[in-house]
Amino acid sequence: MAELREVYTKIGFSNVSSYIASGNLAFQYQKESHEKLQELILKAIKNHYGWDVPNLILNHEQVKDALDKNPYKKIEKVYFTFLSDTPTQENINKLFSYNFEDEYYQIIDKIIYSHTPKGAAKAKFNNSFIENKLKVMATTRNLNTTNKLLEMSK
């Protein structure tokens, strides 16, 4: 993570911090669209490491809004799947045509909230499944990480 923080610093980001070895970083940068920042990060990582790593940028308000809208507030094993784009209604319908035992999920805006009482490691409704059905990039974080990201983004 220290090396990745350095990559971000070299492209002009300030106050770069990371949370565990998860790829979650918080930073400050001049006003740019999320799309331009994503392109800048993608290029910097490609130049430094030699591979393409899609990234998703959320600001403080978006993370706070995700936590505020969480429909599973009294449940600990909650996961937030942040989507890069709004999926088509056809793909949303396709996703919701699947029903897995002991796996619960809802979509609100560009976030899928899921609850898997038996744990995410055994879940069939996982990040790859979501990306495959919705045809958008997705990244999933648990409740603790999402709360930490909110704190880091202040």
Secondary structure by P-SEA (a helix, b strand, c coil): caaaaaaaaaaccccccccccccccccccccccaaaaaaaaaaaaaaaccbbbbbbbbcaaaaaaaaaacccccccbbbbbbbcccccaaaaaaaaccccccccccccccbbbbbbccccccccccaaaaaaaacbbbbbbcaaaaaaaaaaac
